[in-house]
Structure formats: C-alpha cells, structure tokens
Amino acid sequence: MLPESTNGTSGGGLAVPMAWLCAEFTAGDLLRTSCLVEPGSLEYRAGQRTLALTIHLCETAEDRVATGRADRLDEWINRTAYDHPWPDWVRGRLDARARAGDEGPDLALARETWRLLEATLIRAADLGGLPPFSPGFPVDEREQVWMPAWQLGLPLGHLALHLY
C-alpha cells in the first residue's frame, strides 16, 4: 500500500476507507468495553455494525476536526435512542451522501453494512410489545420473534454508549 493513498484521493492509488475503518474500530471498542455480549457473537456483530453505521453517518469531514468526543457521544446516544427513527435516518443519510457525490469506499462499506443489517434476521426476545421505560415489566424471553439485525443492534449499541 502506498503511503499517499491512505485517504482515497491519491490520483489512481489504492483507496482506503479510513473514515469507515475508524468508525468500525470505535464501535467495536465501545461494545467490547461494555461487556454486554460475547465478542464474535451474532449479537455483537449486529451491535458493532449498527454503532459503526451510526458513528460514520453522524460525522462529516468538518465534524472530525471541530467536534469534541463528548459532543459526538451525545449525538450517537441521541441517534440510537428508542424514539429516534433510526432506519429512516440511515436511509436519508446514505441517499444524501450519494447525491453529494460521495461515492468512495467509505460509502460503499456503509451501504453494504446497511444491506446486511436489514437482510440478516435474528430470533430474539420480543421487546416490541413492551411499553417504553417499563422497569416493572419483565421480559418473557420465551416470546421470541424474527427481526432485522439492526433492531437488536440498536438498543445494544445505545446501552454500550451509556456505559462508556
């Protein structure tokens, strides 16, 4: 790999998706340090992909320079919150980046990650029937449903951000 090709703009050199790789590393680090699920499990991969997509789509080139880590953490928490329309936001951000001409390797990996999060189905406890913020209602883990991976990864990522 040529040193001048690290940002994907080096006139025909190898394009390395540095922004995506940084988002993926950060997501993995947050999930590992939270100790919520076993690294390598399907749940872990769903949480990491969901967090990486959130982190990547929250940032622009200006954000990486001007925004502090605490501000970014607050935004990630808000984006993964229970009442935030996360899938619509993801689709909108991916479309906006494509319209802006950002067709680099970072966007390609983000699109593929979104495709995998929608296409991968996971059988898990049905949390959809619970009222939000209901500490007195135990989850019946025998009641399971098939759901897209992002529906499991989103609350997992949100909790990992809070534990950071």
N, CA and C atoms as a LAMMPS dump frame, in Angstrom:
ITEM: TIMESTEP
0
ITEM: NUMBER OF ATOMS
492
ITEM: BOX BOUNDS ff ff ff
-5.0000000000000000e+02 5.0000000000000000e+02
-5.0000000000000000e+02 5.0000000000000000e+02
-5.0000000000000000e+02 5.0000000000000000e+02
ITEM: ATOMS id mol type element x y z
1 1 1 N 0.856 -1.165 0
2 1 2 C 0 0 0
3 1 3 C 0.898 1.221 0
4 2 1 N 0.6 2.16 -0.862
5 2 2 C 1.386 3.37 -0.965
6 2 3 C 0.973 4.368 0.105
7 3 1 N 1.912 5.056 0.744
8 3 2 C 1.57 5.998 1.809
9 3 3 C 0.644 7.116 1.353
10 4 1 N 0.782 7.566 0.104
11 4 2 C -0.047 8.666 -0.36
12 4 3 C -1.485 8.25 -0.661
13 5 1 N -1.799 6.983 -0.513
14 5 2 C -3.138 6.521 -0.857
15 5 3 C -4.035 6.3 0.353
16 6 1 N -3.678 6.793 1.506
17 6 2 C -4.427 6.474 2.718
18 6 3 C -5.766 7.166 2.832
19 7 1 N -6.008 8.213 2.068
20 7 2 C -7.307 8.867 2.22
21 7 3 C -8.214 8.699 1.008
22 8 1 N -7.797 7.892 0.05
23 8 2 C -8.663 7.61 -1.08
24 8 3 C -8.681 8.681 -2.145
25 9 1 N -7.819 9.68 -2.075
26 9 2 C -7.842 10.772 -3.042
27 9 3 C -6.543 10.883 -3.82
28 10 1 N -5.732 9.871 -3.845
29 10 2 C -4.394 9.972 -4.428
30 10 3 C -4.346 9.526 -5.874
31 11 1 N -4.988 10.222 -6.742
32 11 2 C -4.878 10.028 -8.171
33 11 3 C -4.642 8.605 -8.646
34 12 1 N -5.577 7.726 -8.475
35 12 2 C -5.475 6.383 -9.005
36 12 3 C -4.869 5.36 -8.065
37 13 1 N -4.412 5.772 -6.899
38 13 2 C -3.858 4.818 -5.947
39 13 3 C -4.942 4.035 -5.249
40 14 1 N -4.532 3.172 -4.383
41 14 2 C -5.458 2.347 -3.62
42 14 3 C -6.29 3.227 -2.691
43 15 1 N -7.594 3.104 -2.765
44 15 2 C -8.487 3.887 -1.917
45 15 3 C -8.755 3.115 -0.626
46 16 1 N -8.347 3.667 0.487
47 16 2 C -8.526 3.022 1.787
48 16 3 C -9.647 3.744 2.535
49 17 1 N -10.672 3.027 2.972
50 17 2 C -11.818 3.655 3.645
51 17 3 C -11.502 4.001 5.11
52 18 1 N -10.669 5 5.328
53 18 2 C -10.211 5.327 6.676
54 18 3 C -11.349 5.754 7.601
55 19 1 N -12.287 6.557 7.104
56 19 2 C -13.39 7.01 7.962
57 19 3 C -14.226 5.813 8.423
58 20 1 N -14.501 4.886 7.505
59 20 2 C -15.277 3.706 7.875
60 20 3 C -14.505 2.834 8.855
61 21 1 N -13.226 2.61 8.595
62 21 2 C -12.422 1.77 9.485
63 21 3 C -12.336 2.371 10.888
64 22 1 N -12.232 3.684 10.981
65 22 2 C -12.207 4.341 12.306
66 22 3 C -13.546 4.176 13.023
67 23 1 N -14.652 4.32 12.295
68 23 2 C -15.983 4.14 12.895
69 23 3 C -16.172 2.71 13.368
70 24 1 N -15.723 1.755 12.566
71 24 2 C -15.854 0.345 12.926
72 24 3 C -14.995 0.009 14.155
73 25 1 N -13.789 0.554 14.209
74 25 2 C -12.918 0.322 15.36
75 25 3 C -13.531 0.917 16.626
76 26 1 N -14.031 2.149 16.527
77 26 2 C -14.64 2.814 17.671
78 26 3 C -15.853 2.025 18.17
79 27 1 N -16.685 1.574 17.247
80 27 2 C -17.873 0.79 17.616
81 27 3 C -17.474 -0.504 18.322
82 28 1 N -16.489 -1.188 17.78
83 28 2 C -16.024 -2.429 18.4
84 28 3 C -15.462 -2.196 19.78
85 29 1 N -14.71 -1.121 19.939
86 29 2 C -14.126 -0.782 21.234
87 29 3 C -15.22 -0.481 22.266
88 30 1 N -16.225 0.286 21.86
89 30 2 C -17.328 0.612 22.769
90 30 3 C -18.074 -0.65 23.197
91 31 1 N -18.315 -1.531 22.255
92 31 2 C -19.062 -2.748 22.567
93 31 3 C -18.249 -3.714 23.426
94 32 1 N -16.967 -3.853 23.129
95 32 2 C -16.11 -4.751 23.923
96 32 3 C -15.993 -4.263 25.364
97 33 1 N -15.777 -2.959 25.546
98 33 2 C -15.586 -2.449 26.912
99 33 3 C -16.873 -2.458 27.718
100 34 1 N -18.025 -2.502 27.054
101 34 2 C -19.292 -2.551 27.793
102 34 3 C -19.557 -3.939 28.371
103 35 1 N -18.932 -4.974 27.809
104 35 2 C -19.103 -6.37 28.266
105 35 3 C -20.568 -6.813 28.251
106 36 1 N -21.336 -6.348 27.284
107 36 2 C -22.749 -6.714 27.204
108 36 3 C -22.968 -8.056 26.527
109 37 1 N -22.178 -8.334 25.505
110 37 2 C -22.304 -9.592 24.77
111 37 3 C -20.908 -10.111 24.444
112 38 1 N -20.85 -11.382 24.146
113 38 2 C -19.584 -12.033 23.824
114 38 3 C -19.07 -11.548 22.464
115 39 1 N -17.829 -11.037 22.407
116 39 2 C -17.267 -10.648 21.099
117 39 3 C -17.29 -11.829 20.134
118 40 1 N -17.659 -11.561 18.906
119 40 2 C -17.749 -12.613 17.903
120 40 3 C -19.138 -13.197 17.755
121 41 1 N -20.017 -12.964 18.723
122 41 2 C -21.382 -13.495 18.633
123 41 3 C -22.181 -12.714 17.589
124 42 1 N -23.291 -13.284 17.169
125 42 2 C -24.163 -12.617 16.208
126 42 3 C -24.687 -11.3 16.782
127 43 1 N -24.996 -11.304 18.066
128 43 2 C -25.479 -10.093 18.721
129 43 3 C -24.4 -9.01 18.716
130 44 1 N -23.163 -9.416 18.988
131 44 2 C -22.04 -8.471 18.987
132 44 3 C -21.879 -7.848 17.597
133 45 1 N -21.917 -8.69 16.563
134 45 2 C -21.747 -8.17 15.199
135 45 3 C -22.887 -7.224 14.829
136 46 1 N -24.092 -7.536 15.248
137 46 2 C -25.223 -6.642 14.971
138 46 3 C -25.021 -5.298 15.67
139 47 1 N -24.588 -5.337 16.932
140 47 2 C -24.343 -4.104 17.672
141 47 3 C -23.195 -3.304 17.084
142 48 1 N -22.12 -3.986 16.705
143 48 2 C -20.97 -3.281 16.141
144 48 3 C -21.325 -2.641 14.805
145 49 1 N -22.013 -3.369 13.953
146 49 2 C -22.388 -2.804 12.65
147 49 3 C -23.337 -1.622 12.802
148 50 1 N -24.285 -1.75 13.715
149 50 2 C -25.234 -0.66 13.943
150 50 3 C -24.522 0.578 14.477
151 51 1 N -23.646 0.376 15.458
152 51 2 C -22.894 1.508 16.005
153 51 3 C -21.954 2.115 14.972
154 52 1 N -21.256 1.28 14.212
155 52 2 C -20.334 1.79 13.199
156 52 3 C -21.078 2.632 12.167
157 53 1 N -22.236 2.163 11.75
158 53 2 C -23.032 2.909 10.78
159 53 3 C -23.489 4.239 11.37
160 54 1 N -23.911 4.216 12.621
161 54 2 C -24.334 5.448 13.286
162 54 3 C -23.171 6.432 13.395
163 55 1 N -22.036 5.963 13.861
164 55 2 C -20.857 6.819 14.024
165 55 3 C -20.43 7.394 12.684
166 56 1 N -20.367 6.553 11.683
167 56 2 C -19.919 7.003 10.363
168 56 3 C -20.866 8.031 9.761
169 57 1 N -22.167 7.775 9.853
170 57 2 C -23.136 8.681 9.229
171 57 3 C -23.344 9.969 10.022
172 58 1 N -22.951 9.985 11.279
173 58 2 C -23.055 11.214 12.07
174 58 3 C -21.971 12.218 11.697
175 59 1 N -20.863 11.726 11.213
176 59 2 C -19.713 12.598 11.007
177 59 3 C -19.552 13.048 9.567
178 60 1 N -19.092 14.295 9.462
179 60 2 C -18.63 14.847 8.2
180 60 3 C -17.17 15.213 8.403
181 61 1 N -16.503 15.617 7.36
182 61 2 C -15.091 15.992 7.482
183 61 3 C -14.919 17.138 8.469
184 62 1 N -15.86 18.078 8.474
185 62 2 C -15.775 19.211 9.402
186 62 3 C -15.959 18.761 10.845
187 63 1 N -16.856 17.788 11.069
188 63 2 C -17.103 17.279 12.418
189 63 3 C -15.849 16.668 13.021
190 64 1 N -15.117 15.917 12.205
191 64 2 C -13.934 15.234 12.721
192 64 3 C -12.886 16.212 13.208
193 65 1 N -12.878 17.416 12.626
194 65 2 C -11.894 18.412 13.024
195 65 3 C -12.406 19.258 14.187
196 66 1 N -13.676 19.665 14.134
197 66 2 C -14.174 20.682 15.057
198 66 3 C -14.919 20.157 16.28
199 67 1 N -15.422 18.958 16.246
200 67 2 C -16.282 18.47 17.314
201 67 3 C -15.491 17.658 18.334
202 68 1 N -15.76 17.898 19.601
203 68 2 C -15.119 17.136 20.662
204 68 3 C -15.766 15.772 20.829
205 69 1 N -15.068 14.854 21.462
206 69 2 C -15.568 13.485 21.637
207 69 3 C -16.869 13.461 22.443
208 70 1 N -16.973 14.313 23.471
209 70 2 C -18.185 14.324 24.292
210 70 3 C -19.398 14.738 23.464
211 71 1 N -19.231 15.717 22.569
212 71 2 C -20.341 16.142 21.72
213 71 3 C -20.761 15.024 20.776
214 72 1 N -19.784 14.313 20.241
215 72 2 C -20.102 13.209 19.335
216 72 3 C -20.812 12.092 20.094
217 73 1 N -20.378 11.79 21.298
218 73 2 C -21.005 10.748 22.106
219 73 3 C -22.469 11.086 22.364
220 74 1 N -22.75 12.346 22.683
221 74 2 C -24.137 12.771 22.897
222 74 3 C -24.977 12.582 21.635
223 75 1 N -24.397 12.91 20.487
224 75 2 C -25.148 12.735 19.245
225 75 3 C -25.409 11.257 18.965
226 76 1 N -24.416 10.412 19.197
227 76 2 C -24.594 8.975 18.974
228 76 3 C -25.678 8.422 19.891
229 77 1 N -25.692 8.869 21.138
230 77 2 C -26.727 8.436 22.086
231 77 3 C -28.106 8.877 21.605
232 78 1 N -28.221 10.114 21.145
233 78 2 C -29.499 10.616 20.645
234 78 3 C -29.962 9.861 19.407
235 79 1 N -29.048 9.543 18.509
236 79 2 C -29.402 8.836 17.269
237 79 3 C -29.849 7.398 17.538
238 80 1 N -29.316 6.773 18.571
239 80 2 C -29.669 5.374 18.873
240 80 3 C -30.788 5.257 19.903
241 81 1 N -31.347 6.378 20.328
242 81 2 C -32.402 6.369 21.339
243 81 3 C -33.649 5.639 20.839
244 82 1 N -34.423 5.134 21.765
245 82 2 C -35.606 4.326 21.474
246 82 3 C -36.589 5.036 20.543
247 83 1 N -36.796 6.329 20.757
248 83 2 C -37.816 7.045 19.997
249 83 3 C -37.28 7.721 18.735
250 84 1 N -36.022 7.499 18.386
251 84 2 C -35.448 8.099 17.182
252 84 3 C -35.727 7.18 15.983
253 85 1 N -36.165 7.754 14.86
254 85 2 C -36.444 6.922 13.673
255 85 3 C -35.145 6.534 12.964
256 86 1 N -34.36 5.677 13.576
257 86 2 C -33.026 5.348 13.103
258 86 3 C -32.974 4.822 11.665
259 87 1 N -33.815 3.842 11.272
260 87 2 C -33.696 3.338 9.895
261 87 3 C -33.978 4.409 8.84
262 88 1 N -34.952 5.268 9.089
263 88 2 C -35.239 6.359 8.147
264 88 3 C -34.065 7.33 8.076
265 89 1 N -33.459 7.6 9.229
266 89 2 C -32.303 8.491 9.285
267 89 3 C -31.14 7.889 8.488
268 90 1 N -30.886 6.587 8.645
269 90 2 C -29.797 5.923 7.918
270 90 3 C -30.033 6.029 6.424
271 91 1 N -31.242 5.675 5.98
272 91 2 C -31.546 5.747 4.546
273 91 3 C -31.361 7.164 4.019
274 92 1 N -31.836 8.136 4.775
275 92 2 C -31.704 9.538 4.361
276 92 3 C -30.252 9.988 4.263
277 93 1 N -29.434 9.606 5.247
278 93 2 C -28.019 9.985 5.233
279 93 3 C -27.274 9.303 4.091
280 94 1 N -27.556 8.035 3.838
281 94 2 C -26.905 7.333 2.725
282 94 3 C -27.284 7.979 1.397
283 95 1 N -28.557 8.296 1.233
284 95 2 C -29.01 8.953 -0.001
285 95 3 C -28.385 10.338 -0.158
286 96 1 N -28.319 11.093 0.928
287 96 2 C -27.738 12.44 0.868
288 96 3 C -26.267 12.39 0.479
289 97 1 N -25.542 11.439 1.019
290 97 2 C -24.12 11.313 0.658
291 97 3 C -23.955 10.9 -0.793
292 98 1 N -24.825 10.043 -1.284
293 98 2 C -24.755 9.638 -2.692
294 98 3 C -25.062 10.83 -3.598
295 99 1 N -26.09 11.63 -3.24
296 99 2 C -26.43 12.823 -4.038
297 99 3 C -25.3 13.842 -4.029
298 100 1 N -24.558 13.889 -2.928
299 100 2 C -23.447 14.837 -2.822
300 100 3 C -22.207 14.358 -3.575
301 101 1 N -22.29 13.177 -4.176
302 101 2 C -21.175 12.666 -4.952
303 101 3 C -20.128 11.929 -4.143
304 102 1 N -20.45 11.574 -2.917
305 102 2 C -19.523 10.838 -2.053
306 102 3 C -19.637 9.351 -2.372
307 103 1 N -19.042 8.928 -3.481
308 103 2 C -19.148 7.534 -3.914
309 103 3 C -17.877 6.746 -3.617
310 104 1 N -17.171 7.103 -2.57
311 104 2 C -15.924 6.435 -2.238
312 104 3 C -16.128 5.107 -1.537
313 105 1 N -15.024 4.51 -1.112
314 105 2 C -15.104 3.194 -0.462
315 105 3 C -15.804 3.246 0.894
316 106 1 N -15.765 4.394 1.576
317 106 2 C -16.464 4.513 2.862
318 106 3 C -17.969 4.352 2.673
319 107 1 N -18.504 5.026 1.678
320 107 2 C -19.94 4.939 1.417
321 107 3 C -20.325 3.538 0.952
322 108 1 N -19.47 2.911 0.159
323 108 2 C -19.75 1.546 -0.297
324 108 3 C -19.838 0.59 0.894
325 109 1 N -18.936 0.717 1.849
326 109 2 C -18.978 -0.143 3.036
327 109 3 C -20.184 0.177 3.91
328 110 1 N -20.543 1.446 4.017
329 110 2 C -21.728 1.827 4.8
330 110 3 C -22.987 1.247 4.165
331 111 1 N -23.087 1.335 2.839
332 111 2 C -24.255 0.761 2.153
333 111 3 C -24.341 -0.752 2.347
334 112 1 N -23.197 -1.424 2.225
335 112 2 C -23.184 -2.882 2.396
336 112 3 C -23.556 -3.258 3.833
337 113 1 N -23.087 -2.487 4.788
338 113 2 C -23.42 -2.745 6.188
339 113 3 C -24.918 -2.585 6.415
340 114 1 N -25.504 -1.536 5.85
341 114 2 C -26.943 -1.327 5.985
342 114 3 C -27.71 -2.476 5.338
343 115 1 N -27.263 -2.931 4.167
344 115 2 C -27.91 -4.044 3.49
345 115 3 C -27.868 -5.299 4.367
346 116 1 N -26.708 -5.555 4.979
347 116 2 C -26.578 -6.726 5.852
348 116 3 C -27.442 -6.599 7.104
349 117 1 N -27.515 -5.421 7.68
350 117 2 C -28.333 -5.222 8.882
351 117 3 C -29.817 -5.424 8.595
352 118 1 N -30.244 -5.07 7.402
353 118 2 C -31.651 -5.276 7.038
354 118 3 C -31.928 -6.726 6.642
355 119 1 N -30.965 -7.362 5.976
356 119 2 C -31.188 -8.707 5.437
357 119 3 C -30.975 -9.81 6.469
358 120 1 N -30.142 -9.571 7.464
359 120 2 C -29.866 -10.595 8.477
360 120 3 C -30.975 -10.6 9.515
361 121 1 N -31.626 -11.74 9.653
362 121 2 C -32.697 -11.866 10.641
363 121 3 C -32.179 -12.603 11.863
364 122 1 N -32.551 -12.112 13.022
365 122 2 C -32.132 -12.687 14.301
366 122 3 C -33.391 -13.024 15.095
367 123 1 N -33.388 -14.176 15.724
368 123 2 C -34.515 -14.561 16.589
369 123 3 C -34.147 -14.149 18.015
370 124 1 N -34.965 -13.278 18.569
371 124 2 C -34.67 -12.741 19.902
372 124 3 C -35.971 -12.464 20.642
373 125 1 N -35.828 -12.168 21.927
374 125 2 C -36.991 -11.849 22.76
375 125 3 C -37.739 -10.664 22.164
376 126 1 N -39.048 -10.736 22.211
377 126 2 C -39.892 -9.686 21.652
378 126 3 C -39.934 -8.497 22.611
379 127 1 N -39.201 -7.452 22.263
380 127 2 C -39.194 -6.239 23.079
381 127 3 C -40.181 -5.214 22.552
382 128 1 N -40.72 -5.467 21.36
383 128 2 C -41.617 -4.512 20.732
384 128 3 C -42.938 -4.339 21.452
385 129 1 N -43.379 -5.342 22.185
386 129 2 C -44.656 -5.256 22.873
387 129 3 C -44.598 -4.544 24.212
388 130 1 N -43.389 -4.252 24.702
389 130 2 C -43.264 -3.582 25.995
390 130 3 C -43.435 -2.082 25.862
391 131 1 N -44.081 -1.474 26.844
392 131 2 C -44.124 -0.014 26.822
393 131 3 C -42.718 0.532 27.089
394 132 1 N -42.366 1.695 26.5
395 132 2 C -41.031 2.244 26.734
396 132 3 C -40.814 2.578 28.208
397 133 1 N -39.601 2.368 28.648
398 133 2 C -39.184 2.678 30.02
399 133 3 C -40.106 2.022 31.048
400 134 1 N -40.208 0.714 30.949
401 134 2 C -41.091 -0.017 31.847
402 134 3 C -40.27 -0.942 32.748
403 135 1 N -39.659 -0.4 33.801
404 135 2 C -38.802 -1.231 34.64
405 135 3 C -39.551 -2.322 35.394
406 136 1 N -40.849 -2.182 35.596
407 136 2 C -41.6 -3.161 36.355
408 136 3 C -42.102 -4.33 35.527
409 137 1 N -41.904 -4.273 34.211
410 137 2 C -42.396 -5.326 33.337
411 137 3 C -41.243 -6.218 32.9
412 138 1 N -41.186 -7.43 33.422
413 138 2 C -40.098 -8.318 33
414 138 3 C -40.311 -8.784 31.558
415 139 1 N -39.216 -9.056 30.892
416 139 2 C -39.266 -9.553 29.524
417 139 3 C -39.433 -11.07 29.568
418 140 1 N -40.435 -11.562 28.859
419 140 2 C -40.624 -13.003 28.739
420 140 3 C -39.782 -13.474 27.564
421 141 1 N -38.639 -14.072 27.847
422 141 2 C -37.707 -14.461 26.801
423 141 3 C -38.188 -15.651 25.987
424 142 1 N -39.274 -16.279 26.425
425 142 2 C -39.849 -17.365 25.63
426 142 3 C -40.604 -16.813 24.43
427 143 1 N -41.078 -15.588 24.545
428 143 2 C -41.773 -14.916 23.436
429 143 3 C -40.714 -14.339 22.503
430 144 1 N -40.429 -15.057 21.421
431 144 2 C -39.39 -14.611 20.502
432 144 3 C -39.959 -14.334 19.123
433 145 1 N -39.312 -13.419 18.435
434 145 2 C -39.712 -13.036 17.081
435 145 3 C -38.457 -12.931 16.217
436 146 1 N -38.657 -13.01 14.902
437 146 2 C -37.568 -12.764 13.957
438 146 3 C -37.536 -11.276 13.684
439 147 1 N -36.354 -10.705 13.727
440 147 2 C -36.224 -9.264 13.496
441 147 3 C -34.941 -8.98 12.72
442 148 1 N -34.921 -7.856 11.972
443 148 2 C -33.675 -7.461 11.311
444 148 3 C -32.595 -7.208 12.364
445 149 1 N -31.358 -7.479 12.006
446 149 2 C -30.25 -7.379 12.961
447 149 3 C -30.144 -5.998 13.593
448 150 1 N -30.484 -4.943 12.852
449 150 2 C -30.358 -3.608 13.424
450 150 3 C -31.304 -3.41 14.613
451 151 1 N -32.439 -4.12 14.634
452 151 2 C -33.372 -3.957 15.751
453 151 3 C -32.817 -4.502 17.056
454 152 1 N -31.907 -5.438 16.976
455 152 2 C -31.212 -5.925 18.165
456 152 3 C -29.956 -5.089 18.426
457 153 1 N -29.259 -4.714 17.349
458 153 2 C -28.022 -3.952 17.489
459 153 3 C -28.222 -2.549 18.005
460 154 1 N -29.354 -1.936 17.687
461 154 2 C -29.593 -0.548 18.093
462 154 3 C -29.682 -0.374 19.609
463 155 1 N -30.531 -1.125 20.325
464 155 2 C -30.555 -0.962 21.782
465 155 3 C -29.253 -1.425 22.44
466 156 1 N -28.61 -2.409 21.847
467 156 2 C -27.332 -2.879 22.369
468 156 3 C -26.276 -1.782 22.256
469 157 1 N -26.215 -1.144 21.097
470 157 2 C -25.29 -0.039 20.901
471 157 3 C -25.603 1.14 21.803
472 158 1 N -26.882 1.435 21.953
473 158 2 C -27.297 2.55 22.819
474 158 3 C -26.85 2.305 24.263
475 159 1 N -27.044 1.102 24.741
476 159 2 C -26.643 0.771 26.101
477 159 3 C -25.119 0.826 26.246
478 160 1 N -24.393 0.347 25.241
479 160 2 C -22.928 0.406 25.287
480 160 3 C -22.444 1.859 25.351
481 161 1 N -23.114 2.75 24.64
482 161 2 C -22.74 4.174 24.689
483 161 3 C -22.981 4.741 26.079
484 162 1 N -24.091 4.374 26.701
485 162 2 C -24.351 4.849 28.063
486 162 3 C -23.345 4.324 29.064
487 163 1 N -22.873 3.108 28.848
488 163 2 C -21.905 2.517 29.784
489 163 3 C -20.499 3.066 29.59
490 164 1 N -20.258 3.747 28.481
491 164 2 C -18.941 4.311 28.227
492 164 3 C -18.729 5.468 29.138
